[in-house]
């Protein structure tokens, strides 16, 4: 299993990327950066983002809780926070589970 970075998506690493679709690497990189900036801005506002076939990104609130430090066994208060949740779309689920 490989780790894919943003520059891998935009083709900046000489693996093709934007070139195979007739887009320069620089333009592909700007498109990917702009897309991620928009997604980040909308998620920060609490918006729900639906990308058909890929999935739905939404913001969830985690309640405060008491956890334990595994080294010392000491109880630690973990404050409430917001997290991003991805609900995979059908196409992603099918790709993961080998469905046609």
N, C-alpha and C positions, 0 to 999 in steps of 0.2 A: 504494500500500500504506500503510495507516494504522497508527499505533501505538495499541494499546488498553491503557488503564491499568485498575487495579483499580476505580477509581470509575466507569469506563465500564461495567464488568461489573455493578456493583450499581445503576446508574441514578442516581447522585448528580449527574450533569451535565445533567439536564433532557432527556435523549434518550429517556426512557421507562424502560428497564431494568425495575425491579421493578414499576412500575405496570401494565404490560401483563399481568402474571400475578396481579394482585390482591394484591400485597405492597407495603407501604410502602417508600419508598427507604431509610429508616433501618433497617428490618428486613432488607432485601436487603443493605445494606452490612454489617450485623453477621453475616449468614450467610456472605457471601464472606470476610470477615476471619477468621471461625472456621474455615472450610474451609482457607484458606491456612495458618493457624496449625497445624492438625492435620497437614497435608501436610508442613510444615516440620519439625515435631517428629518425625514418623516417619522422614523422610529423614535427619535428624540422627542418629537411632539406627541408621541403616543398613538400615531396612526397605524392602521393595519395595512400591510402591503400584500397584495395578491398577485403572484406571478404564475399565470396559467401553466399547468404541466410541471412546474418546478415546485411550488408550494406557497404557503402563506406565512409571512413573518408578522408576529404580533408581540406586544409588550405585556408581560405578566408581572404582577406584584408578588414578591415572596414575603411571607410574614416573618416577623422576628422570631428567633428560636434560640434555644440553648443547645450548644454543641459541646463536644469534649476534645481537648487537646490530646492526640493519641500518645504523645510522649510522656506527659505528666498526669494525664487523667483529669486535669483541672477543667471545670466547667467554664465555658466561654459564651458570652452573650453575642449573638450574631444579629445585627440590626436588619430591619426590613430593607428590601431593595427591589429594583425593577430589573427584569431579565428579558432577553429576547427569546421567543419560542419560534421554532420552525416546524410547521406541520407539512410534511412532504406531500407533494401532489401525486396524482396517479402515475404520471410518466416516470417520476423519480422512483416511486415504489416499485413499479414494474421493472425498471432498470436494475434496482437493487436485488429484487427477488427473482430475476430471470424470467418474468412473464413475457409473452410475446407482444 
